[in-house]
Amino acid sequence: MEKQSYKINGVLEKIVFKNSETGFLVGKVRTGDGSLVTVVGNAFEVQCGESLDITGKWVMNKNYGKQFEIESIQTSQPLTINGIKKYLGSGLIKGIGPVMAERIVSHFGYGTLKILDEEPMKLMEVDGIGEERIKQILKSWKKHRDIRDVMISLQSIGISRNYALKIYNQYGDNSINVVKTNPYRLSEDISGIGFKIADKIALNSGIEKDSLFRIKAGLVYVLSEAEDAGHCYYPCEELIERTATFLDVEIGKLVRAITELEKEGKIVVIKNGEKKIYLKNIYDAEKYVSKKILEILNDLNLREIEDKKENIASLIEKISAEEKIILDYMQIKAIEKAVTEKILIITGGPGTGKSTILNFIIKIFENENKRILLGAPTGRASKRLYETTGKEARTIHRLLNYNPKIHKFLKNEKEPVNADVVIIDEASMIDIRLMKDLLSAIRPETRVIFVGDADQLPSVGPGNVLSDMINSREIPVIRLEKIYRQEGESLIIYNAHKVRDGEFPFIGKPKNNDFFFIEKNEPEKVVEFILELLTKRIPRSFNYDPLYDIQVLVPTNKGIVGVDNLNLQIQNVLNFNNNDKKVIKSSIQYRPGDKVIQLKNNYEKDIYNGDIGIINNINTEVEELSVDFDGKIVTYSFFDLDEISLSYAISIHKSQGSEFKCVIIPLLTSHYMLLQRNLLYTAITRAKELVIIVGSKKAIGMAVNRNVVERRYTGLKDMLLKC
């Protein structure tokens, strides 16, 4: 039941804590009856001594007792002599401290603030104030008044306090001008304010629905949404149709807007054959990647290759004897190609010997005293690469020395990475932007080896880079098909390959107890059984920790057997004792001990999309939450909790690049919109030791038989073919 809202008014006597970035405040307010009330919440630019009218709710904090939680706040100038002294002496005005505030207020009394506004030169009547100090005081006083005026103006046109704060932090005194002249800039410049919020602000500010201004912004937004879906461009007709429906405007005006955007250099229109519309930075990325690949391929030294071929065979034989590993023809060919080609793609499923080949390649290059760099798109993938090779492996962002302060990679064409060989694992996860940044930091003479599984889901970001590179047939590719690693006839590897090849997996009694199917056709029964697996059956039979060793992987976010509901249900059985210390954000309740996932790259925090950790503390007093990511403690303000979500269950897409001891995969016909072969294949291959599918045989069959991979509009393959 929703708590009732109340109102209190009083004078802000003390600021216990204040976050200047988020506006979060813990303060003490003296009410009219003399009571001292602790208030908590967003209260931008309030100062000691001010009179406050606050609407909010009474809450009981476990550590700090009864508090008043701010919903909205109105401020007015101090009404008492003591209030004015506190106000001016609070540090608000540069040049006025507590002692000087006492002198000024003693001299001017209740008229002090009016003097500051209208007759500031009269301050010279106060002992210790000269012209220079007056200039300093006036500058600081004006800034304070301007901030408050901007905040009031923004809120008066329907902008919430939180968004007004973000806008002011971005544009300062120019905030009102930006909102009135080009509110769509907000969606480009400010995290958390997308087109829809900017559009609402624009329409509230009087911009017409069919204005060219709005239509151009809408087109850019639809293209940005296409990127989020993995596309690099949209066919012109589809873009116009989608945008016309979205904005509810005439098609003719969209055609004009496309021409304007092209002239402004914001989009690129390709007119060869099917008319394609790109956002310029994506087009530039695809163009650069194709050009750089050709440049590296053309740097091939044929004489060097002939010289190397004589030594490779003996080196492979020597390493094979040392490692007691017998290689077959395809494995030897992969190693030879890796050592002689400038760019090579090694692709294959689990158990096909990718790790074995990599270790041979590394040893051969080390024998030649070559400098080798190993990388992967995510922290988890780079950690796995380190575990399989025993060599240092870094995320691509670390490899390229990303600087979060300037939002740029320090390694680039002018300052390339110092390496003779660069090996990148989990290459199917690399989107076109990251590939552009990676290749720009690689010298033409450097060898590049991409390792990945082309049958997995493509990258979350725009592009289908690995598949486009393979399908262009311009780059040497080694396909590993044979299963070398059976591990006691593991059904995980066997069934992964059956699914990949379009065959129904074996779901009978497993010989090695590593792949189980439990038939449940009702969504409620599936959820119920997953909870039983997590809390009883798996821990009892396999001694796995439900929090650290088991991951539920789900095709979809919505529905009874979707990520959102499963997280809620699992949280309530695995972490039900931590209700006292909690925070709610976007209807998600976070508690200490909860398992959470990072939803986007945060380079300042050095934490990446897909990283999973455990909440170790929630501080409601300062509105901060900290998460333990494998020993690295990362702190979030409550303002930034949209960066994380619960991860007892995650989408299969989010699991790419990760590996878990055990995965539970719910699969029902109600998931039919997303059931496809590479989705199920990706889910199965995330497991190291145990797979449990809970659902229906029909749903498995639907996934196995549906090999229509969702089409992505990408141009890299064609660009490589034209090079």
DARA-V195208 format. One record per helix or strand of 2 or more residues. SS is the DSSP state (h for helix, s for strand). FROM is the first residue (numbers start at 1). LEN is the number of residues. Records with the same first field share a line. If there is no record, write none. Layout:
SS=FROM-LEN / FROM-LEN
//
This chain:
s=6-13 / 24-8 / 36-7 / 51-11 / 65-12 / 233-3 / 267-4 / 276-4 / 343-6 / 372-5 / 393-3 / 402-2 / 408-2 / 421-5 / 447-6 / 476-5 / 515-5 / 550-5 / 582-4 / 588-4 / 595-4 / 612-8 / 624-6 / 632-6 / 644-3 / 649-3 / 660-8 / 687-9
h=81-8 / 98-21 / 120-6 / 131-26 / 161-22 / 185-5 / 195-10 / 212-17 / 236-12 / 251-13 / 280-18 / 302-22 / 329-12 / 354-14 / 379-11 / 396-4 / 427-3 / 432-9 / 465-8 / 491-10 / 523-20 / 563-12 / 638-6 / 653-3 / 669-3 / 677-8 / 697-9 / 716-7
//
